[in-house]
Amino acid sequence: MRVLLVGATGLLGTQIKRILEPQHEVITASRKGSDVSVDLSDKASIVAMFDKVGKVGAVVCVGGAAKFAPLDSLSDGDYAFSLANKLMGQVNLVRCAIGHVDEGGSVTLTSGVLAQQPMVGSAAVSIVNAGVEGFARVAALELQGKMRVNVVSPGWVAETLESMGKDPSQGIPAAEVAKVYRRTIDETITGQTLLAAKT
């Protein structure tokens, strides 16, 4: 199967590519350094990506950014950036994927633990992550029979915690999180938010 991997050069993208490649043809997409370039905050860029790539069996997105900062310091621009990038970027990815994903194929989006377990500084991120999950449930319902739509909520990734100077044992290794993304391709589930949890 041809799998389009958006956000392929990041930590999770690298591990997802590694785990999918033995069984699938992985086409990588990111701002730079990939098979095709894409800017998730620009719908025209997403359209151009699909036009260049052609038909695929699945799309996996681990791209998109949102601003993490205390509530009283978040500006209108910070909210606008977060909504345009990680939320509307993934919404538009699904919208633009219609007609480019094989019937019965899948699109997998990424939210995050802060949708359900907010913390100080996560106002914009929590809005975005919760929005992604809500949108995916509706999209799966409306696109039933055409393509499947799911979300992975990675939780705290061990390597990310380590880079922040925190205890990596409190997180999940990126290689384990990648296995959850693979499930959304291999299984026939739709409209689900899959949690990457410690085993």
C-alpha positions, -999 to 999 in steps of 0.1 A, spaced: 0 0 0 11 36 -7 11 56 26 15 93 27 33 103 59 30 140 68 55 153 93 79 125 83 111 142 95 101 145 132 107 121 160 74 102 156 74 105 118 109 88 116 97 59 138 64 55 119 83 54 86 106 28 100 78 5 112 57 9 80 84 5 54 87 -33 55 50 -37 43 42 -4 26 56 22 2 60 53 24 59 87 7 73 113 30 60 149 33 71 178 54 83 214 51 117 202 38 138 172 34 111 148 22 97 133 -10 72 162 -12 70 195 6 39 207 24 29 235 47 -1 223 68 -11 259 75 -16 265 38 -46 247 22 -32 253 -13 0 236 -3 -20 205 9 -39 204 -24 -6 206 -44 8 178 -23 -20 155 -31 -19 165 -68 18 155 -69 15 123 -49 -17 109 -66 -37 81 -51 -27 66 -18 -41 39 5 -36 58 37 -25 92 51 -8 96 85 -3 130 99 21 138 127 27 174 117 13 206 130 22 230 158 5 249 186 17 275 210 24 264 246 23 293 270 5 306 301 -31 317 295 -24 354 304 5 356 279 -12 340 249 -19 366 222 -46 365 196 -19 357 172 -8 326 193 -43 313 192 -47 320 155 -14 303 147 -24 272 167 -58 269 151 -45 275 116 -16 251 120 -24 219 139 -62 221 139 -72 235 105 -41 219 89 -54 185 98 -90 194 90 -79 205 56 -58 174 52 -89 152 55 -110 175 33 -83 175 6 -78 137 9 -113 130 -4 -108 115 -38 -71 109 -33 -74 80 -8 -85 46 -20 -120 35 -10 -118 20 25 -84 36 30 -76 57 61 -65 91 73 -49 92 108 -45 125 126 -27 134 158 -40 151 189 -23 147 223 -27 141 260 -34 177 267 -69 174 252 -80 153 282 -53 161 308 -46 199 306 -18 216 324 -8 252 330 3 266 297 -18 243 275 -48 265 267 -42 268 230 -28 232 227 -58 217 246 -83 235 223 -65 222 192 -61 186 204 -98 184 215 -109 200 182 -89 174 162 -106 146 181 -141 160 177 -136 167 140 -124 131 134 -155 116 149 -177 137 126 -156 131 95 -156 94 101 -194 94 103 -199 115 72 -172 97 51 -183 61 61 -179 38 31 -154 62 15 -125 64 39 -118 59 76 -107 87 99 -90 81 132 -68 100 157 -38 89 177 -32 107 211 5 99 217 7 109 253 41 120 265 69 106 244 99 94 263 124 110 240 106 143 242 106 142 280 143 135 279 149 165 257 130 186 282 153 174 310 125 153 325 124 116 335 119 96 302 106 66 321 73 86 326 67 85 288 63 61 260 92 54 236 85 68 201 89 33 186 60 21 207 38 50 198 45 43 161 28 9 166 -5 26 175 -4 45 142 2 13 123 -30 -1 139 -51 26 123 -39 14 89 -40 -23 95 -73 -25 113 -108 -15 100 -115 10 128 -129 45 122 -139 74 143 -117 64 171 -91 82 192 -64 56 201 -43 63 232 -7 54 232 -3 41 268 25 26 288 25 -12 288 
